[in-house]
Amino acid sequence: MAIDFSVEPEFQEQLDWIREFVDTEAVPIDLAFADQERVHDKSHPLHDEVIRPLQEKVKARGLWACHLGPDLGGLGYGQTKLALMNEILGRSGWAPSLFGCQAPDSGNAEIIAHYGSDDQKEMYLAPLLDGKISSCYSMTEPQGGADPSVFECRAYRDGDDWIIDGEKWFSSSLGWSKFAIVMAVSNPDVPIYQGASMFLVPTDTPGIEIRREVGMAHEAIGQGGHPYVRYDKVRVPKENLLGGEGQAFKIAQTRLGGGRLHHAMRTVGSVRRLLDMMAERAISRVTKGSLLADKQGVQEMLGRTWLDLQQFRLLVLHAAWTVDQVGGAAARTEIAAVKVATPQVYTDAAYRCMRLHGALGVSNEMPIANLWLMGASLGLADGPSEVHMTTIAKHVLKNVEPSKTGWPSEHLPERREAARKRFAHLLEHEMGNA
Ligand SMILES: Cc1cc2nc3c(=O)[nH]c(=O)nc-3n(C[C@H](O)[C@H](O)[C@H](O)COP(=O)(O)OP(=O)(O)OC[C@H]3O[C@@H](n4cnc5c(N)ncnc54)[C@H](O)[C@@H]3O)c2cc1C
């Protein structure tokens, strides 16, 4: 048996290069172009002038789209290596774009690679992998996200075409995307898990109406990247069905496993950044005659954040290692645990960091409040934490037998009685001596 936390020297060299590259190249882009519109709008001159040359450097270093297999131009890194890499990418909002693993494109690329026909791969996957276009994943509906059984968006056949009719909500980055992967009910007569299909829908198809731009809390009304959209009898050829009819949920699972771990490891990077901010503040600010770092309450915040970070990092690395050993499906519980822990650790760290920075912390002159909100979003995107907690609970309850006596099996009187019987001769001796 070997438990080894060391990193091979060659890979450590790559990680060192990534860290340097992220700090010197990605972070300045974050500061100048913070909004996600620029990330997804590939027609913006920033992409040709700045982003593509940097992506070329990443490719030359052999670090482009490492989550993909070699047949698709990636390195087929296992999840453990990807985790260590994403930990560094988490320090910058732009870094994933520079390394070809920007959500939702990375997940969308994965499912087209897995389930797409040759034509679909040529038309959608190739330019996506090249970083030339953006894509959207359109599943959640206004009346329900966590419970797909309430989905209403329909897809029905009309000759050689499929017609998609219904509404979606929080279809992130749709406005800048060349195509959306839309989930729709193709057979309402069976349970949704067998009756929903996925479609590749070019965004210039007639009938796609953005009803309202929806933004995060810090964005102005009418701005933001998560639109409420109506697919008004949108017609696509039958060749645009992704995978088989009724396979939407099988496909969705392929998309989310690795992505959840990558988000989590980027969160490790973000939390480390928050801890760095906290530490600097603690040794810079004097109040009531001493540094914040000297106050016990502040030490509690620093220690607690370090502890949370360390525990969380190990949880994610262990989940990544488990996926590498047994595959994503068999590591469902580990992935669910990571998904639950991610927003918790993130929001706790961001909240403490905000407090340590006082008014500055909640202001728009520090990134902390936005990170806090991002942490809260991570508890919803890809499904709410409560649903993932149910997965963990089911695992805990698996193979557990109910008590046969009506008393818990750890109930002391029965256990003590049985133990006393077993040691009766010694207990009598003890009594005799007393
Ligand atoms: C930043 C961001 C980006 C997103 N991007 C996309 C995207 O690109 N494409 C897309 O399709 N969707 C996207 N979503 C939507 C996301 O997938 C949904 O928000 C999520 O699935 C939850 O659905 P809901 O918002 O309708 O909440 P609901 O389903 O209404 O759930 C609300 C709350 O009810 C509780 N709850 C729900 N179900 C259970 C349960 N079974 N047990 C216990 N408690 C429960 C939880 O507290 C949950 O938070 C995004 C969301 C965010 C915040």
The ligand as an SDF file (V2000), in Angstrom:
LIG
                    3D

 53 58  0  0  0  0  0  0  0  0999 V2000
  -24.2880   31.1300  -11.8810 C   0  0  0  0  0  0  0  0  0  0  0  0
  -25.2290   30.0780  -12.3920 C   0  0  0  0  0  0  0  0  0  0  0  0
  -25.0580   29.5870  -13.6730 C   0  0  0  0  0  0  0  0  0  0  0  0
  -25.9460   28.6480  -14.1810 C   0  0  0  0  0  0  0  0  0  0  0  0
  -25.7880   28.2210  -15.4680 N   0  0  0  0  0  0  0  0  0  0  0  0
  -26.6660   27.3530  -16.0010 C   0  0  0  0  0  0  0  0  0  0  0  0
  -26.5430   26.9450  -17.3770 C   0  0  0  0  0  0  0  0  0  0  0  0
  -25.6250   27.3570  -18.0840 O   0  0  0  0  0  0  0  0  0  0  0  0
  -27.4770   26.1200  -17.8940 N   0  0  0  0  0  0  0  0  0  0  0  0
  -28.5050   25.6460  -17.1520 C   0  0  0  0  0  0  0  0  0  0  0  0
  -29.3030   24.8950  -17.6710 O   0  0  0  0  0  0  0  0  0  0  0  0
  -28.6790   26.0240  -15.8440 N   0  0  0  0  0  0  0  0  0  0  0  0
  -27.7920   26.8580  -15.2650 C   0  0  0  0  0  0  0  0  0  0  0  0
  -27.9370   27.2720  -13.9570 N   0  0  0  0  0  0  0  0  0  0  0  0
  -29.1130   26.8710  -13.2080 C   0  0  0  0  0  0  0  0  0  0  0  0
  -28.8440   25.7860  -12.1650 C   0  0  0  0  0  0  0  0  0  0  0  0
  -28.5790   24.5600  -12.7710 O   0  0  0  0  0  0  0  0  0  0  0  0
  -30.0900   25.7500  -11.2560 C   0  0  0  0  0  0  0  0  0  0  0  0
  -30.1060   26.9640  -10.5270 O   0  0  0  0  0  0  0  0  0  0  0  0
  -30.1000   24.5600  -10.3080 C   0  0  0  0  0  0  0  0  0  0  0  0
  -30.2800   23.3600  -11.0020 O   0  0  0  0  0  0  0  0  0  0  0  0
  -31.2130   24.7210   -9.2600 C   0  0  0  0  0  0  0  0  0  0  0  0
  -32.4410   24.9360   -9.8830 O   0  0  0  0  0  0  0  0  0  0  0  0
  -33.3610   26.1700   -9.4190 P   0  0  0  0  0  0  0  0  0  0  0  0
  -32.5560   27.4100   -9.4670 O   0  0  0  0  0  0  0  0  0  0  0  0
  -34.5920   26.1180  -10.2490 O   0  0  0  0  0  0  0  0  0  0  0  0
  -33.6940   25.8790   -7.9280 O   0  0  0  0  0  0  0  0  0  0  0  0
  -34.8550   24.9350   -7.3770 P   0  0  0  0  0  0  0  0  0  0  0  0
  -34.8870   23.6720   -8.1370 O   0  0  0  0  0  0  0  0  0  0  0  0
  -36.1200   25.7280   -7.3000 O   0  0  0  0  0  0  0  0  0  0  0  0
  -34.3240   24.6730   -5.9210 O   0  0  0  0  0  0  0  0  0  0  0  0
  -34.3400   25.7310   -4.9610 C   0  0  0  0  0  0  0  0  0  0  0  0
  -33.8510   25.2340   -3.6340 C   0  0  0  0  0  0  0  0  0  0  0  0
  -34.7180   24.2250   -3.1390 O   0  0  0  0  0  0  0  0  0  0  0  0
  -33.9860   23.2600   -2.4080 C   0  0  0  0  0  0  0  0  0  0  0  0
  -34.1320   21.9540   -3.0680 N   0  0  0  0  0  0  0  0  0  0  0  0
  -34.3760   21.7090   -4.3670 C   0  0  0  0  0  0  0  0  0  0  0  0
  -34.4500   20.3900   -4.5930 N   0  0  0  0  0  0  0  0  0  0  0  0
  -34.2520   19.7750   -3.4100 C   0  0  0  0  0  0  0  0  0  0  0  0
  -34.2220   18.4240   -2.9910 C   0  0  0  0  0  0  0  0  0  0  0  0
  -34.3950   17.3900   -3.8440 N   0  0  0  0  0  0  0  0  0  0  0  0
  -33.9870   18.1590   -1.6650 N   0  0  0  0  0  0  0  0  0  0  0  0
  -33.8000   19.1830   -0.7860 C   0  0  0  0  0  0  0  0  0  0  0  0
  -33.8320   20.4790   -1.1250 N   0  0  0  0  0  0  0  0  0  0  0  0
  -34.0490   20.7840   -2.4190 C   0  0  0  0  0  0  0  0  0  0  0  0
  -32.5330   23.7050   -2.4430 C   0  0  0  0  0  0  0  0  0  0  0  0
  -32.2680   24.5170   -1.3030 O   0  0  0  0  0  0  0  0  0  0  0  0
  -32.4800   24.5620   -3.6870 C   0  0  0  0  0  0  0  0  0  0  0  0
  -31.4080   25.4850   -3.6660 O   0  0  0  0  0  0  0  0  0  0  0  0
  -27.0380   28.1900  -13.3960 C   0  0  0  0  0  0  0  0  0  0  0  0
  -27.1990   28.6850  -12.0910 C   0  0  0  0  0  0  0  0  0  0  0  0
  -26.3100   29.6130  -11.5870 C   0  0  0  0  0  0  0  0  0  0  0  0
  -26.5400   30.1440  -10.2060 C   0  0  0  0  0  0  0  0  0  0  0  0
  1  2  1  0
  2  3  1  0
  2 52  2  0
  3  4  2  0
  4  5  1  0
  4 50  1  0
  5  6  2  0
  6  7  1  0
  6 13  1  0
  7  8  2  0
  7  9  1  0
  9 10  1  0
 10 11  2  0
 10 12  1  0
 12 13  2  0
 13 14  1  0
 14 15  1  0
 14 50  1  0
 15 16  1  0
 16 17  1  0
 16 18  1  0
 18 19  1  0
 18 20  1  0
 20 21  1  0
 20 22  1  0
 22 23  1  0
 23 24  1  0
 24 25  2  0
 24 26  1  0
 24 27  1  0
 27 28  1  0
 28 29  2  0
 28 30  1  0
 28 31  1  0
 31 32  1  0
 32 33  1  0
 33 34  1  0
 33 48  1  0
 34 35  1  0
 35 36  1  0
 35 46  1  0
 36 37  1  0
 36 45  1  0
 37 38  2  0
 38 39  1  0
 39 40  1  0
 39 45  2  0
 40 41  1  0
 40 42  2  0
 42 43  1  0
 43 44  2  0
 44 45  1  0
 46 47  1  0
 46 48  1  0
 48 49  1  0
 50 51  2  0
 51 52  1  0
 52 53  1  0
M  END
$$$$
